[in-house]
């Protein structure tokens, strides 16, 4: 499954973050920070790409 397509199968924004993060983890990407609500009202996770760059998935 293409990870971009995975997020389109869900309805709420937080479900999109959850689904994409879990799909990336299943595909072998390292998760730096699991799903969480952060102090400024956003919901996010952090994933490391193959070069170690941090990618934030945020709503």
C-alpha positions in Angstrom: 0.0 0.0 0.0 1.2 3.5 -0.8 1.5 5.4 2.4 -0.1 8.5 0.8 -3.1 6.3 0.0 -3.3 4.9 3.5 -4.3 8.3 5.0 -7.2 8.7 2.7 -9.0 5.6 4.1 -9.9 7.3 7.4 -12.1 10.1 8.5 -10.6 12.2 11.4 -7.3 14.0 11.2 -5.9 12.1 14.2 -6.8 8.8 12.6 -4.9 9.9 9.5 -1.8 10.6 11.6 -2.2 7.2 13.4 -2.7 5.3 10.1 0.3 6.9 8.3 2.6 6.5 11.3 1.7 2.8 11.7 2.1 2.2 8.0 5.5 3.8 8.0 6.5 1.7 11.0 5.3 -1.5 9.2 7.3 -0.4 6.2 10.5 -0.3 8.4 10.9 3.3 9.3 12.0 4.1 12.8 9.5 6.0 14.9 11.1 8.7 17.0 8.0 9.8 18.8 4.8 7.9 18.9 1.4 9.4 18.5 0.6 12.2 21.0 -1.2 15.4 21.6 1.3 18.1 22.3 0.9 21.3 24.4 -0.1 23.7 21.6 -3.1 21.6 20.6 -1.6 19.7 17.7 -1.5 15.9 17.4 1.7 14.5 16.0 4.2 11.7 15.5 7.8 11.8 14.4 9.4 9.4 12.0 13.0 9.1 10.9 13.7 8.7 7.2 16.5 6.5 5.8 19.0 9.3 6.3 18.0 9.9 9.9 16.0 13.1 9.1 13.1 13.7 11.4 9.7 14.0 9.7 6.9 15.3 11.8 3.3 14.2 10.9 1.1 16.8 12.5 -2.6 17.9 12.5 
